[in-house]
Amino acid sequence: MTRLTLIRKPGCHLCDDARSVIDQVLPEFPGVEIGELSILDDPELMEKHVEEIPVVLIDDRVHTIWRVDAERLRTALAAATR
């Protein structure tokens, strides 16, 4: 099963935008699991991604940082779910 993870922090408008794009695209891929992690809850994530959020991972690999493009996300999820 393909897994998409959004790494974010509360109050981040780019994170909210990323979640909106993910919510728009994900219904097209019903087999994809989604998870969210906050950099505030994990010191290692904070150190690694403090300047890069939001980060979108697909199967634990970085798909994108900062801005999520719906078409690029669709293409990546289609490839991951084949």
Secondary structure, DSSP 8 states (H G I E B T S, - for coil): --EEEEEE-TT-HHHHHHHHHHHHHGGG-TT-EEEEEEGGG-HHHHHHHTTT-SEEEETTEEEEES---HHHHHHHHHHHT-
